[in-house]
């Protein structure tokens, strides 16, 4: 068995272990208002670091995880892990959608930086709850400014789908990683996401590889557990994935296959499941959760690197997967659209309560008419609104990929511009009580007809199940040098 896990360069100056210790479980352990003892919990982190697992993933809302990690880092600086490689602290900023000013972005980063007690955060990963609020680009640009200032070493994202990861990359944002669910149960990241990441130098950090512990010997051959047997948040979440992927029988088929492979190589079921994910070329590391002070899986995780899956192993796994139902959608969809495969279940109320990007106002002298302004200085000059609602009809003006700073989003990339345009259209509709599902017509204007396919695919990604009437035309020129402009009409049911 290797003495330490292999390492990988996530960026030229950021090396991490191929197994990252995840601290999400701290939030679960602190349920009911209790807090972990930072000294004892940081001692558990030291034990992982001494075993070579010195990369830790956390977030601003994982209970006291950042404070515990800060205590750990201070102890490392004091020499308590002498001879070890420098630990890497990966954290996340998960703001509520709203205006993303420079001060708001700085406050979010400074809070994590102070909790961690560091001058520079190794990797700041950004999560955005609702792409219908297009201020996500303003937020990431603000993070980029703080990176140039030296407060952040590298910028990543978490649970971004392929289309919106493309918006960031093609707008020139230096994203090095995307943290997503990726396992034998959830293979969404293996397709378009992996292809885009490999093409653009973005690496995946895979979580959920063990389905919250359900992918282990403990559950092999057991009857489906009752609800009260699934006690922690992690298992609650991944039991939903099991149900969506075909149910308990499908999980048992996978476990039986993994058990046979594990016995062949003298390792655990968990080793085989995580090894399968780690072998995907876009995956830099797997994040394996830890319950600090309660259990230590360092020895078992080391066995991940004592064997390799051969062709027979992969064939056996493939046969087991044939009984499963692929999880629908793209990465991160579980947080933004049903089915909500999260520990808390249905997120619709949570998402509906998010602040709107735009506000509707009545039109003076026109009872029953509402309009939305995006704040553009040109709207009052030209005398138009971003969108207007009359009765049950909502009409959205021709919309281009312009962000809050009045710059072209994704210059030169028609697919990225289309995605951002549809985000703005969705925001306009939401302000007037409508949504993309209510759209009955779109008109797409291209400055170059050769862009028809990437634009059509981006349009189809959002409207594939709605199927509104659509017209796409090439025109002589779009004002401002844009590649795409789209207008829409909706009827509210």
Steps between C-alpha positions, in 0.01 A plus 500: 500500500638847419623712789314809382241586234628639171476871437392703200555857387160668490689807379875566458531627859225295666560131564236289674455140607299287259270429793379821663352483849150650491371688804130520408418258780593767757171675426315175569700430818414849628125462448292627790729790583804313631852584383793264465801558721746671260801351678378141476367543145823664380693210658301264276597715201865474608470121500373508142779738396768279654363210293538711183137610474584866544244662269169602657175618343250717688257791455386815672182319615644166615449583866833598662708319235699809401577583865614143568713506185645832611607343830649206308700732273631696797619175661671397176672839487611435859679184393251230607510335157871548436634330188163493326416678177320830535126436564248636252178662621219507244189693598182629340305823490126442456327841501130568462442627144473877484708799391863395513693816577873505567432552871262202525750271327787624717299450820427138405864424431632688804268307730646167383855633492479617861343176620777303333765740629679521165629779281389318185224242453638209297181435304182705530211308342191697402145362514198680354148392584303634203646581158178691428674775698787583260705682766703180534735641237545823697580290809763291322658807345523646851668182620742530210593850617570366851712226346712762326523682832640186663213405733419191292759270341262328261134516408268202463126445483269240642192343343518705181343333199692481174325795335573741785853372551543587133377855562771554761782337305415670169475834681861457605446404866796280610298212648720204596236262640133410523384296800215269402326179598662211309458134583380167367149615595538850355687499172387837364854643510637223276358647179485858379643639825817287484548576131477875560735486799764299315482740207533810718739398778241479780522210746213330683491451876262209547283463808236239581723220371378273784138623503532624855622160618224299332760356262671278757496150647262616770210524254581197281214248510297705745131573445410856413529707818207675658508877512606507866804284416634777276594738775769735368460763230748334267311171483168686472633676191647197327204278573316741266766432237452125551125538446553712186756253361266203512443425865647270764522205262719699261730596787526135609602399146781755512606389848515136395723586206726719712520232770625240251762744368600605851559140610705434187735789583490474879345843547163643609184577305562868574846472344361359178223760472735792556769350273246491215437875537867589543586320175302749292750730328323826593498413872784649704389368838219333688360666811431242771307627800629465855326509836789649694569322826241228434659293223827503307511350151859594414628140490211382284534800267867418446398164353342694213845523349608140556313357199368583154171408334553265206278433198311222676430728796366772273283252311353376829427857608349580161264204526386618844444854376273371224231450765512864608324810370738785411445808716335758273638843422839659544724545801350710777143468378403339833534845661304692237226284352293195594557231598689671782746228602614673816495417869216748554294374208285752314685831457224677305397727789864581568561596136173690467600716797824610332513872411402579142758652265250757373191665648169560325323835516155613382472713188339833585159544337497139377310287753602136493830566322837432667849555373856411595815704456844340516657830603662562164557870431385444143149381589360849585693655211354259243166481682461129559477250786690176553162325525130588518204305634148561370241267652642152468748592225865586570716639223878519542700741285792391287764401755877483458779359716573818696590482868468758776814677385356546149765276345452220250485162676699219336629701204540268204305211654143474372397213731615685811321817389179304444513348850549842660223653288257231610597565863405865451176406328418264788569783747270735306222242493538424872449867588164485322378173647602277211774250421671336208237224509240766405684608183302440180727674247865594461674686221874458463711744297852398394771722362648190332287203396794263555431528875157339461593165658662610831225759543230243423647254750516765771139595421396134505664445836257748656194442283530131404191403700307826438545510122375855426449627148836625377652700217875530437636742242832647397500878478749746361636616833414509870555834671797482736688212345292223656469159338145426622184688599181330618148620574226296663128493564329311784143428599450446872274205568 
